[in-house]
Amino acid sequence: MSNDYHLPRVAAGALILNNVGEVLLLLRSKNCRNDQGLWSLPGGKLEFGERLTDAVRREVKEEVDLELIKIKQIGYVDHILDDGSQHWVPQIFLCTQFIGTARNVEPDKCDELGWFSLDSIPEERSQVLTDAISLYTDL
C-alpha cells in the first residue's frame, strides 16, 4: 500500500440492516490504522480500477463473510484524522438484503462484531459511523 496519505483516499462502507432494523457493527482492534477501539461499519479502501459497488461488496465479504444483494449509495462522509495524517472519503451504501451469517473473518483487525438497534449503538463509535447513521436517518 502506498503511503500517499497526504492525498484524500476513497473508501466504501456498508450500513447493513437486518430484518428487524439492527445495524451490523465491527469493533476495530488496536492493529487498525485508525479508529482503534471504536465501533464502525464494515468497509475499506477502493482499489485502483475498482467500481465502488464492487469495493463495498468485496470488503464486506472479506470482513464479515456476507454477500450483499441489494445496495444503494446514500452519500459520503469525510473522515479526516485529528492529527492530519489521513483523509478518507468513504462512500456509504445502505444494504437491506444479504446472504449469509455475519462472522468475524479478520480477527486481527476486528475484536468483535454485533447487531445493534439504532438507539443502542455504543458511545465508543467512529465519526464515520455517526455520520453514516445521520445520512440514513435523513433519508
C-alpha positions in Angstrom: 0.0 0.0 0.0 1.2 3.5 -0.9 2.0 6.0 1.9 0.2 8.8 0.0 -1.9 9.7 3.0 -1.3 13.4 2.2 -3.9 12.9 -0.6 -7.5 12.1 0.1 -8.4 8.4 -0.3 -11.7 6.9 -1.4 -13.3 4.1 0.7 -16.7 2.3 0.7 -18.7 1.5 3.8 -21.8 -0.7 4.3 -24.6 0.3 6.6 -26.1 -3.3 6.7 -29.6 -3.6 8.3 -31.1 -6.9 9.2 -34.9 -7.7 9.1 -35.5 -6.1 12.5 -33.7 -2.9 11.7 -30.4 -3.6 13.5 -27.1 -2.4 12.0 -24.0 -4.6 11.8 -21.0 -3.0 13.5 -17.4 -4.0 14.0 -15.2 -3.1 16.9 -11.8 -2.1 15.4 -8.7 -3.6 17.0 -5.5 -2.0 18.1 -4.0 -3.3 14.9 -6.0 -1.0 12.7 -4.5 2.2 11.1 -7.1 4.4 12.7 -10.2 4.4 14.9 -8.7 1.7 17.2 -11.2 0.6 19.9 -14.2 2.2 18.2 -17.3 0.6 16.6 -17.6 1.2 12.9 -19.1 -0.1 9.7 -17.7 -2.9 7.6 -15.8 -1.4 4.6 -12.4 -0.3 3.3 -10.4 1.3 0.6 -11.2 1.5 -3.0 -8.6 -0.3 -5.2 -7.4 1.3 -8.4 -9.7 0.4 -11.3 -12.4 -1.0 -8.9 -16.0 0.2 -9.0 -17.4 1.5 -5.7 -20.1 -1.2 -5.7 -17.6 -3.9 -6.2 -15.4 -2.4 -3.4 -18.1 -2.4 -0.8 -19.2 -6.0 -1.8 -15.5 -7.2 -1.6 -14.8 -5.5 1.7 -17.9 -6.9 3.3 -17.2 -10.4 2.1 -13.6 -10.1 3.3 -14.5 -8.8 6.8 -17.8 -10.4 7.7 -18.5 -13.1 5.1 -21.8 -11.6 3.8 -22.8 -11.4 0.2 -24.6 -8.1 -0.4 -27.7 -8.4 -2.6 -29.4 -5.1 -2.6 -27.4 -2.0 -2.0 -28.0 1.7 -2.5 -25.4 4.5 -2.2 -26.8 7.1 0.3 -24.0 9.6 0.4 -20.4 10.1 1.5 -18.7 11.4 4.6 -15.3 13.0 5.3 -13.0 11.2 7.7 -10.1 13.4 8.5 -8.0 12.3 11.4 -7.4 14.9 14.1 -3.6 14.6 13.6 -3.9 15.3 9.9 -2.2 12.0 9.0 -5.1 10.6 6.9 -8.1 11.9 4.9 -10.6 9.3 3.7 -13.8 9.9 1.8 -16.0 6.9 2.5 -18.9 6.4 0.2 -21.8 4.9 2.3 -24.0 2.2 1.0 -27.2 1.0 2.6 -27.8 -2.7 2.4 -31.1 -4.4 3.4 -30.7 -7.7 1.6 -27.8 -10.1 2.0 -26.9 -13.7 2.1 -25.0 -15.4 4.9 -24.4 -15.1 8.6 -22.1 -12.4 9.8 -18.9 -13.7 11.3 -15.5 -12.1 12.1 -13.3 -13.2 9.2 -10.5 -10.7 10.2 -9.9 -11.2 13.9 -6.6 -9.3 13.6 -8.5 -6.2 12.6 -11.8 -6.7 14.4 -12.1 -7.6 18.1 -15.9 -8.1 18.0 -18.9 -7.7 15.8 -22.6 -7.3 16.7 -26.0 -6.2 15.6 -27.3 -3.0 17.3 -30.6 -1.2 17.1 -30.1 2.4 16.1 -30.9 3.6 19.6 -28.4 1.2 21.3 -25.2 1.9 19.2 -22.3 2.1 21.6 -20.9 5.5 22.6 -17.4 4.4 21.5 -18.0 4.8 17.8 -16.1 6.2 14.9 -17.1 9.5 13.3 -17.7 7.7 10.1 -20.4 5.6 11.9 -22.0 8.7 13.4 -22.1 10.4 10.1 -23.4 7.4 8.2 -26.3 7.0 10.7 -27.1 10.6 10.1 -27.2 10.0 6.3 -29.5 7.1 6.8 -31.9 8.9 9.3 -32.1 11.9 7.0 -33.3 9.8 4.0 
